[in-house]
Amino acid sequence: MSLPAAAGTLGVVLAWRARHTGSPRLHRRGVAAWLAVLVLPLAPVLILPAMPAAAATSLSLGTNSSTFVEPVAPKARHVVGEVSNAASSDSARSVRVTCRLYDQHNTVLQTETTDTAADILLGGETSPFDALFLVPPASYDHYVCELTGGAATTTVANHQFTTLVTSVTTGDEGLPHVSGTVTNNMDVPVRDLTVILTYYDSAGTVVDEGQVGITGPVDPGVPVNFDTVANNPDWDGVNWAAMTEALTPAVSLTPSLTFAGQIRETTSGPMTATVSNVGTGDLHIGALSFGGSDPGNFATTADTCSNTVVAPSASCTTGVTFTPNDVRAFSAVLQVPDEVSGSPQTVSLAGNGLTRAAISAAPSPLVFGNQLLATSSNKTITLSSTGLTPNGDATITGVGLDSTADFRVDASGCPSPPAKLAAGSSCPIVVTFAPSAVGLRSTTLNISATDDGSKAAKNSPLHVTVQGTGTRATATVSPTALAFGSVNTGASSAGKTVTLTSTGSGPLQIASITLTGANASEFSRQHDCPSSLASGSHCTITVRFSPQTSGDKSASLTIADNASGGNQVVPLTGKGILGTSFYFAEGFTGAGFQETLSILTPSQSGTATIDYYTEQGNQPTVVRSLTAGHVLLEDVNADVGANHQVSARVILSVPGVVERVMHFNNGTWLGSTDKVGAPAPATSWYFAEGSTLSA
């Protein structure tokens, strides 16, 4: 790099800031911050470049460096300063500083690269460096230093010491002699300590540094003395900072191993536990062992850790196997004895002992749905042996219900001890539901099994909920009786309807709908009832009376079903009477012709059965209700359709008269009537409606 040419006396401004709590600190009362000017005769401004991008960005090179020459031969030149790690928690290692000596023409004369005195810089710590030029050039004019190395590290540093300078004296050679103590703040003895000292002048400039080795061991809490000599006779013996670093092992190991379920009395494959030395000193490991609740069910294999020394940044491994002797959860710890605090280190171990035999049942739960009282139904549960082979056969030791009031179980399809249900096979368990009361009924089916060593099979006992709903069928009919009155023999009454309603909590099962009784053949029925009528639903039954002879008639409409009150029976009554028949010769329903039947029953209401006869041989029949004293006009054209030659027979259920009126259009309107026969009274004659149309 190039510096401006020197011209006279130039000054260098150096800034120093107080260090973070817990790091080595400048021992000078009342100094919080300061600003000083160091004058280097005939030297240009000292420029300290920024740290290169390859280095850890939290590292910074202090601006309070200096240089001095030893007073004795070979009068080596020292460039001393310090590097700080500004990170809050990250550690840095391999922190390196490169210093160069220049002449007054900015020509590089010599280069030295050195590491900081501390091997590892924790977050917030500061360490000195000393670039030593053993044979400095005579033309030296100035120096420049830069930070050329440093990377983050996970290696654990041991700086847990209290370091004090207790006295500074001047030796016969004119150099400061420094004495002090180091106290180990750990709870285990430590070897191979390095005391690191930084010497400052009153302005906070680093004027020298020193290192003292202590082999140890240094016991916890016991101060150990050290002595050293500073190289720079100009140090005032007042301002200093100190830290102590030890080559100390630190352990990182697999925290836990969890084994998959293992069949009892068999050994698992190995799982690997790794022990790593993340410290700076050798890790001495003793014989591994097991502790905890079940140490006898775990073992090591391929053990490279027991009774070995693990170097820094190295590791060792051991396999661990699991052999359960029961069907339960197991736990233990792998113990790793070493010289690190908290020894022995432990790895948590866990595993479950399993049985080879296992059972399952389906479906679960078992749901029957609705079931009528006094009936039953069956459902099947499939019991499966889901164990491992070989030796995973299950012995079925129990199949039973908590309650048998509404359910029964039949496990005869499954093998009984000592027979076994082979792994991979299944057997049926039949459950019968016969509800004893209305409403939800439930119980639990319990199934137990063992393996070949009389240990409970996996999932045993099984508990399968069994449930169903008891229902009751009831029914109502409306009306409860049908009376058809008088109907002409040979004629049929209008239909009368009976409504059947399912009023229970369960479906009404209809077996049959029949007509019974003395005159059942003179009644007929039609219905839309299904074989199973859902609760709250209804259907209809239509009954007609067709007397064949005169007189009082009776029968019963019987509905056979599962209603709790028994079958439904509807009494049927009617009377057959000799009715009057009227015959009309052939008429015509062609274009321009209108044929009408005029029917009158003077004193009684009844029915008219009209049978038509056409040229095509069709015999359509219509039945009409008649009201006493009111004329019924029946449109023949509408009944049989257009363009037919038609004759008619009219059967009245009560006395009356029928007249046929024909209207036709042949230029004028004319009317014609036919009447055949007359009912009693013989002395009275009745005439149907005529026409008063004009000619």
Sequence and secondary structure as in RCSB ss.txt:
>XXXX:A:sequence
MSLPAAAGTLGVVLAWRARHTGSPRLHRRGVAAWLAVLVLPLAPVLILPAMPAAAATSLSLGTNSSTFVEPVAPK
ARHVVGEVSNAASSDSARSVRVTCRLYDQHNTVLQTETTDTAADILLGGETSPFDALFLVPPASYDHYVCELTGG
AATTTVANHQFTTLVTSVTTGDEGLPHVSGTVTNNMDVPVRDLTVILTYYDSAGTVVDEGQVGITGPVDPGVPVN
FDTVANNPDWDGVNWAAMTEALTPAVSLTPSLTFAGQIRETTSGPMTATVSNVGTGDLHIGALSFGGSDPGNFAT
TADTCSNTVVAPSASCTTGVTFTPNDVRAFSAVLQVPDEVSGSPQTVSLAGNGLTRAAISAAPSPLVFGNQLLAT
SSNKTITLSSTGLTPNGDATITGVGLDSTADFRVDASGCPSPPAKLAAGSSCPIVVTFAPSAVGLRSTTLNISAT
DDGSKAAKNSPLHVTVQGTGTRATATVSPTALAFGSVNTGASSAGKTVTLTSTGSGPLQIASITLTGANASEFSR
QHDCPSSLASGSHCTITVRFSPQTSGDKSASLTIADNASGGNQVVPLTGKGILGTSFYFAEGFTGAGFQETLSIL
TPSQSGTATIDYYTEQGNQPTVVRSLTAGHVLLEDVNADVGANHQVSARVILSVPGVVERVMHFNNGTWLGSTDK
VGAPAPATSWYFAEGSTLSA
>XXXX:A:secstr
       S EEEEEEEE   TTS     TT SEEEEEEEETT          TTS TTEEE S  EEEE SSTT 
 EEEEEEEEE  SS EEEEEEEEEEEE TT  EEEEEEEE SSSEE TT EEEEEEEESS  TT  EEEEEEEEE
EEE    B  EEEEEEEEEE TTS EEEEEEEEE SSS B SEEEEEEEE TTS EEEEEEEEE S B BT  EE
EEEE S TT  SSEEEEEEEE    EEE  EEE   EETTS    EEEEEEE SSS EEE   EEESS GGGEEE
ES   TTEEE TT EEEEEEEE  SSSSEEEEEEEE  SSTT SEEEEEEEEEE S BEEEESSSEEEEEEETT 
 EEEEEEEEE   SSS  BEEEEEEES  SSEEEE TTS  TTS B TT EEEEEEEE  SSSEEEEEEEEEEEE
 TTS B BT SEEEEEEEEEE   EEEESS EEEEEEETT     EEEEEEE SSS EEEEEEEEESTTGGGEEE
EE   SEE TT EEEEEEEE  SSSEEEEEEEEEEE  TT  EEEEEEEEEE  EEEEEEEEE STTEEEEEEEE
 SS  EEEEEEEEETT    EEEEEE TT EEEEEHHHHH SS EEEEEEEESSS EEEEEEEEESSSEEEE   
    S TT            
